[in-house]
């Protein structure tokens, strides 16, 4: 039986080289944004800005400088899907496209995804997005295809400081999670599932009743006979 796999990210040794970003896009053949025409964000050196359907790994540049710019520091963090043990995206997927693999990771199967976006709203970390080419939800797979043949993820292979590895998804931070754009107390939408399911069921019942009455109304109308005036 395969052992659980995941990431360990030590932000204290991240140098912000973005080699992991490049390796991820190259291995997974992810399309470029804006047709490959680079557009500067004006937000420090961080032009990727966020995780989405075509950026499965994102190196954040967090600037902490005094008003006079005399003192300060950069915090850098290579962000990615957390492959949650209790994954909200997996819970809400209506097609079964999101699965838990033998490595205890969470993977979206594009050939089954219908692009409904339910998983995007269910992720407390905002790591899922729609790939404009495939039209399906996509995110980091922890290089499931590589792990099946005994290879480490492409991002970990490319990292010059070897900061990745370990179990599940752990981060060594030097400031509060919210400074890195992470939720301080992430919560899954599980508590809303029963309420949402109830309203969905009631809505379906109401539509069914309306359909029955509409069918009866149409069935009760006399048909036009041959020779009748039009």
Secondary structure, DSSP 8 states (H G I E B T S, - for coil): ------EEEETTS-----HHHHHHHHHHT---GGGG-----SSTT--S-S-BTTBSEEEEEEEEE-TTSSSEEEEEEEEE----SS-HHHHH-SSS-EEE-TTS-EEE-TTT-----HHHHH-TT---EE-TTT-SEE----SHHHHTTT---HHHHH-TT----SSSEEEE-SS-GGGGT--TT---THHHHHHHHHHHHHHHHHHHHHHHHHHHHHHTS----TT---
